Amino acid sequence: MPVDYATVQTNLKGLTGLNEDIAQTAASVSVVNFFISGPKLINSLRDYVQSVNLAVQTLGPQTGTLSDAEAKSLVEDLKAFVASTKKRSDSIIAKHGLF
């Protein structure tokens, strides 16, 4: 199945949103709420991995080329995805003492 721009963009935006949600969940974990927030964080990470797996399964050989506007938009979506992934990772790493 050929890859189309809309599918890639939708997947990136969806994963970016999940990263932001996970970062918020990780930031809210504390000693007081660890036994409630900890499992929620773990479940969020499991859901994220499943979403990544589904997104990767939709990929295939691309046919054609992107317009300049689509390429610029895709680069911006990739930048947002990378930034949200870094924020998610930083939020989880910051809580390493609790785990």
N, CA, C and O atoms as a MOPAC input file, in Angstrom:
PM7 MOZYME 1SCF
protein

 N      0.84900 1    -1.17300 1     0.00000 1
 C      0.00000 1     0.00000 1     0.00000 1
 C      0.89500 1     1.23700 1     0.00000 1
 O      1.75500 1     1.35700 1     0.87200 1
 N      0.72400 1     2.14600 1    -0.93300 1
 C      1.55500 1     3.34600 1    -0.99100 1
 C      1.30400 1     4.27200 1     0.19900 1
 O      0.19000 1     4.37700 1     0.71200 1
 N      2.35700 1     4.92400 1     0.60800 1
 C      2.26000 1     5.89000 1     1.69600 1
 C      1.73800 1     7.19500 1     1.13600 1
 O      2.17900 1     7.65100 1     0.08000 1
 N      0.80100 1     7.79000 1     1.84400 1
 C      0.34500 1     9.10300 1     1.40200 1
 C      0.61700 1    10.12100 1     2.50200 1
 O      0.70000 1     9.78700 1     3.68400 1
 N      0.74900 1    11.34100 1     2.08400 1
 C      1.09500 1    12.44700 1     2.97000 1
 C      0.12500 1    12.55600 1     4.13700 1
 O      0.55600 1    12.73100 1     5.27700 1
 N     -1.17400 1    12.45500 1     3.87900 1
 C     -2.18900 1    12.62800 1     4.92500 1
 C     -2.04400 1    11.57900 1     6.02200 1
 O     -2.20800 1    11.89100 1     7.20100 1
 N     -1.74200 1    10.34900 1     5.64800 1
 C     -1.58100 1     9.28600 1     6.64400 1
 C     -0.37400 1     9.54800 1     7.52700 1
 O     -0.45500 1     9.41900 1     8.74900 1
 N      0.73700 1     9.91200 1     6.92100 1
 C      1.95200 1    10.20100 1     7.68700 1
 C      1.70800 1    11.38100 1     8.61900 1
 O      2.08800 1    11.33600 1     9.78900 1
 N      1.08300 1    12.42800 1     8.11500 1
 C      0.81400 1    13.61100 1     8.93000 1
 C     -0.11600 1    13.27000 1    10.09300 1
 O      0.12500 1    13.69600 1    11.22300 1
 N     -1.16200 1    12.51600 1     9.83100 1
 C     -2.10100 1    12.12200 1    10.88200 1
 C     -1.40300 1    11.28300 1    11.94700 1
 O     -1.60800 1    11.49700 1    13.14200 1
 N     -0.58700 1    10.33500 1    11.51900 1
 C      0.14100 1     9.49600 1    12.47400 1
 C      1.10100 1    10.31500 1    13.32200 1
 O      1.17100 1    10.12600 1    14.53700 1
 N      1.84300 1    11.22400 1    12.69400 1
 C      2.78300 1    12.06000 1    13.44800 1
 C      2.05700 1    12.92800 1    14.46700 1
 O      2.49100 1    13.03700 1    15.61400 1
 N      0.96600 1    13.53800 1    14.05800 1
 C      0.21900 1    14.39700 1    14.98000 1
 C     -0.38200 1    13.58300 1    16.12200 1
 O     -0.41200 1    14.04300 1    17.26400 1
 N     -0.85700 1    12.38200 1    15.82100 1
 C     -1.40000 1    11.51900 1    16.86500 1
 C     -0.34200 1    11.11500 1    17.87200 1
 O     -0.58500 1    11.14500 1    19.07900 1
 N      0.83300 1    10.73600 1    17.38700 1
 C      1.92200 1    10.34900 1    18.27600 1
 C      2.44200 1    11.54400 1    19.07000 1
 O      2.83300 1    11.39800 1    20.22800 1
 N      2.44800 1    12.71300 1    18.46000 1
 C      2.85600 1    13.92700 1    19.17000 1
 C      1.90700 1    14.19300 1    20.33100 1
 O      2.34700 1    14.51300 1    21.43500 1
 N      0.61600 1    14.06200 1    20.08600 1
 C     -0.37200 1    14.25300 1    21.15100 1
 C     -0.20200 1    13.24400 1    22.27400 1
 O     -0.31100 1    13.59900 1    23.44800 1
 N      0.06500 1    11.99300 1    21.93000 1
 C      0.29300 1    10.97400 1    22.95500 1
 C      1.54300 1    11.29000 1    23.76500 1
 O      1.55100 1    11.11500 1    24.98400 1
 N      2.60300 1    11.75600 1    23.09800 1
 C      3.82100 1    12.15200 1    23.81300 1
 C      3.52900 1    13.24900 1    24.82300 1
 O      4.01600 1    13.20400 1    25.95300 1
 N      2.73600 1    14.23300 1    24.42000 1
 C      2.40700 1    15.33900 1    25.31500 1
 C      1.59300 1    14.85200 1    26.50800 1
 O      1.81600 1    15.30000 1    27.63200 1
 N      0.65800 1    13.94400 1    26.27600 1
 C     -0.13800 1    13.38000 1    27.37100 1
 C      0.73800 1    12.59400 1    28.34400 1
 O      0.57900 1    12.70500 1    29.56000 1
 N      1.65700 1    11.80500 1    27.80500 1
 C      2.55300 1    11.01800 1    28.65300 1
 C      3.45700 1    11.93600 1    29.46400 1
 O      3.70600 1    11.67400 1    30.64100 1
 N      3.95100 1    13.00800 1    28.85300 1
 C      4.80700 1    13.96200 1    29.57000 1
 C      4.04800 1    14.58800 1    30.73400 1
 O      4.61000 1    14.75800 1    31.81600 1
 N      2.78100 1    14.93000 1    30.52800 1
 C      1.96700 1    15.49500 1    31.60900 1
 C      1.75000 1    14.47400 1    32.71700 1
 O      1.83700 1    14.80200 1    33.90100 1
 N      1.46900 1    13.24300 1    32.33000 1
 C      1.27600 1    12.18900 1    33.32900 1
 C      2.55500 1    11.97700 1    34.12500 1
 O      2.51100 1    11.86900 1    35.35000 1
 N      3.69000 1    11.91700 1    33.44300 1
 C      4.97200 1    11.72100 1    34.12400 1
 C      5.27800 1    12.88200 1    35.06300 1
 O      5.76700 1    12.67600 1    36.17300 1
 N      4.99100 1    14.09200 1    34.61900 1
 C      5.25200 1    15.26500 1    35.45600 1
 C      4.38800 1    15.26100 1    36.71300 1
 O      4.77800 1    15.82700 1    37.73400 1
 N      3.22300 1    14.63100 1    36.64600 1
 C      2.31700 1    14.63600 1    37.79900 1
 C      2.63600 1    13.53900 1    38.81300 1
 O      2.07200 1    13.53700 1    39.90700 1
 N      3.52300 1    12.61200 1    38.47400 1
 C      3.86500 1    11.52900 1    39.39900 1
 C      4.66400 1    12.10000 1    40.56500 1
 O      5.63200 1    12.83700 1    40.37300 1
 N      4.24400 1    11.74800 1    41.77000 1
 C      4.95200 1    12.18800 1    42.97300 1
 C      4.97000 1    11.03900 1    43.97800 1
 O      4.36600 1     9.99100 1    43.74600 1
 N      5.65600 1    11.24300 1    45.07800 1
 C      5.69900 1    10.23000 1    46.13000 1
 C      4.29600 1     9.96600 1    46.66000 1
 O      3.95400 1     8.82700 1    46.97700 1
 N      3.49600 1    10.99900 1    46.75400 1
 C      2.14500 1    10.88800 1    47.30600 1
 C      1.22000 1    10.07700 1    46.39800 1
 O      0.43700 1     9.26400 1    46.88800 1
 N      1.29800 1    10.28600 1    45.09700 1
 C      0.35400 1     9.62600 1    44.18600 1
 C      1.00700 1     8.54600 1    43.31900 1
 O      0.43800 1     8.13300 1    42.30900 1
 N      2.18500 1     8.09500 1    43.70700 1
 C      2.94000 1     7.14300 1    42.88900 1
 C      2.14400 1     5.88600 1    42.55000 1
 O      2.18300 1     5.41500 1    41.41400 1
 N      1.42800 1     5.34500 1    43.52300 1
 C      0.72500 1     4.08000 1    43.28900 1
 C     -0.50800 1     4.24300 1    42.41000 1
 O     -1.05900 1     3.25200 1    41.92800 1
 N     -0.94300 1     5.46600 1    42.19900 1
 C     -2.04900 1     5.73400 1    41.27300 1
 C     -1.49500 1     6.18000 1    39.91800 1
 O     -1.89700 1     5.66400 1    38.87500 1
 N     -0.57000 1     7.14100 1    39.94300 1
 C     -0.03700 1     7.70200 1    38.69600 1
 C      0.97400 1     6.79000 1    38.01000 1
 O      1.07900 1     6.79200 1    36.78400 1
 N      1.71700 1     6.01300 1    38.79000 1
 C      2.71800 1     5.11700 1    38.20300 1
 C      2.11100 1     4.13400 1    37.20800 1
 O      2.57200 1     4.05600 1    36.06900 1
 N      1.08100 1     3.37600 1    37.61600 1
 C      0.45100 1     2.45600 1    36.65700 1
 C     -0.17800 1     3.17800 1    35.46300 1
 O     -0.17700 1     2.66200 1    34.34600 1
 N     -0.71400 1     4.37700 1    35.70900 1
 C     -1.29300 1     5.15100 1    34.60300 1
 C     -0.20400 1     5.49100 1    33.58400 1
 O     -0.43100 1     5.41800 1    32.37600 1
 N      0.97100 1     5.85900 1    34.07500 1
 C      2.09700 1     6.17200 1    33.19000 1
 C      2.52400 1     4.93300 1    32.40100 1
 O      2.75500 1     5.00800 1    31.19500 1
 N      2.62400 1     3.81000 1    33.07900 1
 C      3.01300 1     2.56500 1    32.40800 1
 C      2.00100 1     2.19600 1    31.32500 1
 O      2.38400 1     1.80800 1    30.22200 1
 N      0.71400 1     2.31600 1    31.63700 1
 C     -0.32900 1     2.01600 1    30.64200 1
 C     -0.25700 1     2.97500 1    29.46100 1
 O     -0.46000 1     2.57100 1    28.31600 1
 N      0.03300 1     4.24900 1    29.73800 1
 C      0.16400 1     5.23500 1    28.66200 1
 C      1.32700 1     4.88100 1    27.74000 1
 O      1.22000 1     5.00700 1    26.52100 1
 N      2.43000 1     4.44100 1    28.32300 1
 C      3.59000 1     4.04200 1    27.51800 1
 C      3.27600 1     2.79900 1    26.68000 1
 O      3.69600 1     2.70100 1    25.52700 1
 N      2.54300 1     1.85900 1    27.25800 1
 C      2.15200 1     0.65900 1    26.50200 1
 C      1.26100 1     1.04600 1    25.32000 1
 O      1.43800 1     0.54800 1    24.20800 1
 N      0.29900 1     1.94200 1    25.57600 1
 C     -0.58300 1     2.41100 1    24.50100 1
 C      0.21000 1     3.13400 1    23.41500 1
 O     -0.09300 1     3.00700 1    22.22800 1
 N      1.22900 1     3.89400 1    23.82800 1
 C      2.07200 1     4.61200 1    22.88100 1
 C      2.80900 1     3.63000 1    21.96900 1
 O      2.85400 1     3.81200 1    20.75200 1
 N      3.38100 1     2.59400 1    22.57000 1
 C      4.11000 1     1.59500 1    21.77600 1
 C      3.16800 1     0.92700 1    20.77900 1
 O      3.54700 1     0.69000 1    19.63200 1
 N      1.95200 1     0.62500 1    21.20600 1
 C      0.97400 1     0.02800 1    20.29600 1
 C      0.62600 1     0.99300 1    19.16300 1
 O      0.46800 1     0.57100 1    18.01700 1
 N      0.50700 1     2.28000 1    19.47600 1
 C      0.20300 1     3.28000 1    18.45000 1
 C      1.34500 1     3.41700 1    17.45200 1
 O      1.11600 1     3.55200 1    16.25000 1
 N      2.57600 1     3.38200 1    17.95700 1
 C      3.74300 1     3.43500 1    17.06100 1
 C      3.73700 1     2.21600 1    16.14600 1
 O      3.99000 1     2.33100 1    14.94600 1
 N      3.44900 1     1.05800 1    16.71300 1
 C      3.40600 1    -0.16700 1    15.91300 1
 C      2.36900 1    -0.04800 1    14.79600 1
 O      2.64600 1    -0.41600 1    13.65400 1
 N      1.19700 1     0.45500 1    15.11100 1
 C      0.15900 1     0.62900 1    14.09200 1
 C      0.57800 1     1.64700 1    13.03400 1
 O      0.33100 1     1.45500 1    11.84300 1
 N      1.21600 1     2.73400 1    13.48000 1
 C      1.65800 1     3.76600 1    12.53900 1
 C      2.70800 1     3.21400 1    11.58000 1
 O      2.68400 1     3.51500 1    10.38700 1
 N      3.62000 1     2.41300 1    12.09700 1
 C      4.67000 1     1.83500 1    11.25400 1
 C      4.07000 1     0.84000 1    10.25900 1
 O      4.52400 1     0.74500 1     9.11900 1
 N      3.05500 1     0.10700 1    10.69300 1
 C      2.42800 1    -0.86600 1     9.79600 1
 C      1.76800 1    -0.20000 1     8.59000 1
 O      1.62600 1    -0.82100 1     7.53600 1
 N      1.36700 1     1.05500 1     8.74200 1
 C      0.72700 1     1.75200 1     7.61900 1
 C      1.73500 1     2.23500 1     6.58400 1
 O      1.35500 1     2.64900 1     5.48800 1
 N      3.01600 1     2.18300 1     6.92900 1
 C      4.04300 1     2.66300 1     6.00600 1
 C      4.32200 1     1.63400 1     4.92400 1
 O      4.24000 1     0.42700 1     5.15000 1
 N      4.64000 1     2.12100 1     3.79000 1
 C      4.99100 1     1.28600 1     2.64700 1
 C      5.74300 1     2.15800 1     1.66600 1
 O      6.10300 1     3.28700 1     1.99700 1
 N      5.98400 1     1.67000 1     0.48800 1
 C      6.70300 1     2.49500 1    -0.48600 1
 C      5.87800 1     3.71400 1    -0.89400 1
 O      4.67900 1     3.61900 1    -1.15500 1
 N      6.54500 1     4.84000 1    -0.94100 1
 C      5.86600 1     6.07300 1    -1.35600 1
 C      5.94800 1     6.20000 1    -2.86800 1
 O      6.97200 1     5.90800 1    -3.48400 1
 N      4.85700 1     6.63700 1    -3.43800 1
 C      4.86100 1     6.90900 1    -4.87700 1
 C      4.67700 1     8.39900 1    -5.07500 1
 O      3.94500 1     9.04400 1    -4.32400 1
 N      5.32300 1     8.93700 1    -6.06300 1
 C      5.19400 1    10.36600 1    -6.33400 1
 C      6.06200 1    11.19000 1    -5.40700 1
 O      6.91100 1    10.66500 1    -4.68500 1
 N      5.83400 1    12.48000 1    -5.44200 1
 C      6.59800 1    13.40500 1    -4.61400 1
 C      5.64600 1    14.31600 1    -3.86300 1
 O      4.46400 1    14.42000 1    -4.19100 1
 N      6.18400 1    14.96600 1    -2.85700 1
 C      5.41800 1    15.93700 1    -2.08600 1
 C      5.59300 1    17.31900 1    -2.69600 1
 O      6.63800 1    17.63400 1    -3.26500 1
 N      4.57300 1    18.12300 1    -2.57200 1
 C      4.71600 1    19.52000 1    -2.98500 1
 C      5.59100 1    20.22400 1    -1.95600 1
 O      5.82300 1    19.69600 1    -0.86900 1
 N      6.07200 1    21.40700 1    -2.29400 1
 C      6.89100 1    22.16900 1    -1.35100 1
 C      6.11800 1    22.46000 1    -0.07000 1
 O      6.67300 1    22.35800 1     1.02400 1
 N      4.85300 1    22.81800 1    -0.19500 1
 C      4.03100 1    23.12800 1     0.98000 1
 C      3.86200 1    21.88900 1     1.86200 1
 O      3.94400 1    21.98000 1     3.08700 1
 N      3.62700 1    20.73100 1     1.23700 1
 C      3.48000 1    19.49100 1     2.00300 1
 C      4.78900 1    19.12300 1     2.69100 1
 O      4.79200 1    18.69800 1     3.84600 1
 N      5.89400 1    19.28600 1     1.98200 1
 C      7.20100 1    18.96600 1     2.55500 1
 C      7.49900 1    19.85900 1     3.75400 1
 O      7.97600 1    19.37500 1     4.78000 1
 N      7.22600 1    21.15500 1     3.63700 1
 C      7.45400 1    22.08000 1     4.75500 1
 C      6.56700 1    21.71700 1     5.93700 1
 O      7.01500 1    21.73300 1     7.08400 1
 N      5.31500 1    21.39200 1     5.66000 1
 C      4.38600 1    21.00900 1     6.71600 1
 C      4.84300 1    19.72300 1     7.40200 1
 O      4.76700 1    19.60700 1     8.62500 1
 N      5.30900 1    18.77300 1     6.62200 1
 C      5.78200 1    17.51200 1     7.17700 1
 C      7.01500 1    17.72400 1     8.04900 1
 O      7.14400 1    17.09900 1     9.10200 1
 N      7.91500 1    18.59500 1     7.62400 1
 C      9.10000 1    18.90500 1     8.42500 1
 C      8.67900 1    19.52900 1     9.75400 1
 O      9.23400 1    19.18800 1    10.79800 1
 N      7.70900 1    20.43600 1     9.72800 1
 C      7.21600 1    21.04900 1    10.96800 1
 C      6.58300 1    19.99900 1    11.87800 1
 O      6.78200 1    20.03000 1    13.09300 1
 N      5.82400 1    19.07300 1    11.30000 1
 C      5.22400 1    17.99200 1    12.08800 1
 C      6.30200 1    17.10000 1    12.70200 1
 O      6.17600 1    16.66800 1    13.84800 1
 N      7.36000 1    16.82700 1    11.93900 1
 C      8.47000 1    16.02900 1    12.46400 1
 C      9.18300 1    16.75700 1    13.59700 1
 O      9.55100 1    16.13800 1    14.59500 1
 N      9.38100 1    18.06700 1    13.45100 1
 C     10.01300 1    18.85300 1    14.51400 1
 C      9.17300 1    18.80700 1    15.78200 1
 O      9.71100 1    18.64300 1    16.87700 1
 N      7.85800 1    18.94900 1    15.64300 1
 C      6.95400 1    18.89600 1    16.80000 1
 C      6.99600 1    17.51400 1    17.44600 1
 O      6.98900 1    17.39700 1    18.67100 1
 N      7.03900 1    16.47000 1    16.62200 1
 C      7.11100 1    15.10400 1    17.13900 1
 C      8.40300 1    14.89600 1    17.92800 1
 O      8.37300 1    14.35200 1    19.03200 1
 N      9.52400 1    15.32100 1    17.37600 1
 C     10.81500 1    15.15600 1    18.05200 1
 C     10.83500 1    15.94700 1    19.35700 1
 O     11.31200 1    15.44500 1    20.37400 1
 N     10.32400 1    17.17400 1    19.34000 1
 C     10.28900 1    17.99000 1    20.55500 1
 C      9.41000 1    17.33900 1    21.62300 1
 O      9.77400 1    17.32200 1    22.79900 1
 N      8.26100 1    16.80800 1    21.22200 1
 C      7.36700 1    16.17800 1    22.20200 1
 C      7.96900 1    14.87900 1    22.73300 1
 O      7.76000 1    14.53000 1    23.89500 1
 N      8.71000 1    14.16600 1    21.89600 1
 C      9.37100 1    12.94200 1    22.34600 1
 C     10.45800 1    13.27400 1    23.35500 1
 O     10.61700 1    12.57300 1    24.35400 1
 N     11.20400 1    14.33800 1    23.10000 1
 C     12.23900 1    14.77300 1    24.04600 1
 C     11.60800 1    15.19500 1    25.36400 1
 O     12.09900 1    14.83300 1    26.43300 1
 N     10.53000 1    15.95400 1    25.29400 1
 C      9.84800 1    16.39900 1    26.51300 1
 C      9.34100 1    15.19600 1    27.30300 1
 O      9.47100 1    15.15400 1    28.52600 1
 N      8.76200 1    14.21700 1    26.60200 1
 C      8.27000 1    13.00500 1    27.25800 1
 C      9.41100 1    12.27700 1    27.95100 1
 O      9.29500 1    11.89500 1    29.11500 1
 N     10.50200 1    12.08900 1    27.24200 1
 C     11.64800 1    11.37900 1    27.80600 1
 C     12.23000 1    12.13100 1    28.99600 1
 O     12.55100 1    11.52400 1    30.01700 1
 N     12.36700 1    13.43700 1    28.87100 1
 C     12.89200 1    14.24300 1    29.97200 1
 C     11.99400 1    14.15600 1    31.20200 1
 O     12.49000 1    14.09100 1    32.32600 1
 N     10.67600 1    14.15500 1    30.99700 1
 C      9.73200 1    14.06800 1    32.11700 1
 C      9.85200 1    12.73000 1    32.83200 1
 O      9.79200 1    12.66800 1    34.06000 1
 N     10.02100 1    11.67500 1    32.07100 1
 C     10.15000 1    10.34600 1    32.67700 1
 C     11.49200 1    10.21700 1    33.38900 1
 O     11.55700 1     9.70600 1    34.50700 1
 N     12.56000 1    10.67600 1    32.74900 1
 C     13.88900 1    10.59000 1    33.35400 1
 C     13.95000 1    11.41000 1    34.63900 1
 O     14.62800 1    11.01800 1    35.58900 1
 N     13.26200 1    12.52700 1    34.67900 1
 C     13.26500 1    13.37300 1    35.87400 1
 C     12.65800 1    12.65500 1    37.07800 1
 O     12.93800 1    13.01700 1    38.22100 1
 N     11.83800 1    11.65300 1    36.83200 1
 C     11.18200 1    10.91900 1    37.91900 1
 C     11.88400 1     9.60000 1    38.24200 1
 O     11.31800 1     8.75900 1    38.94100 1
 N     13.10500 1     9.40700 1    37.74500 1
 C     13.77300 1     8.11400 1    37.90300 1
 C     13.92900 1     7.69900 1    39.35900 1
 O     13.92900 1     6.50300 1    39.64800 1
 N     14.06000 1     8.62900 1    40.27300 1
 C     14.21700 1     8.30600 1    41.68800 1
 C     12.99500 1     7.64300 1    42.29100 1
 O     13.10800 1     6.87900 1    43.24900 1
 N     11.82700 1     7.93000 1    41.73500 1
 C     10.59700 1     7.32600 1    42.24900 1
 C     10.43500 1     5.88900 1    41.78600 1
 O      9.77100 1     5.08600 1    42.44100 1
 N     11.04700 1     5.57100 1    40.64800 1
 C     10.88700 1     4.22700 1    40.09900 1
 C     11.97300 1     3.32000 1    40.61400 1
 O     12.01000 1     2.14100 1    40.26400 1

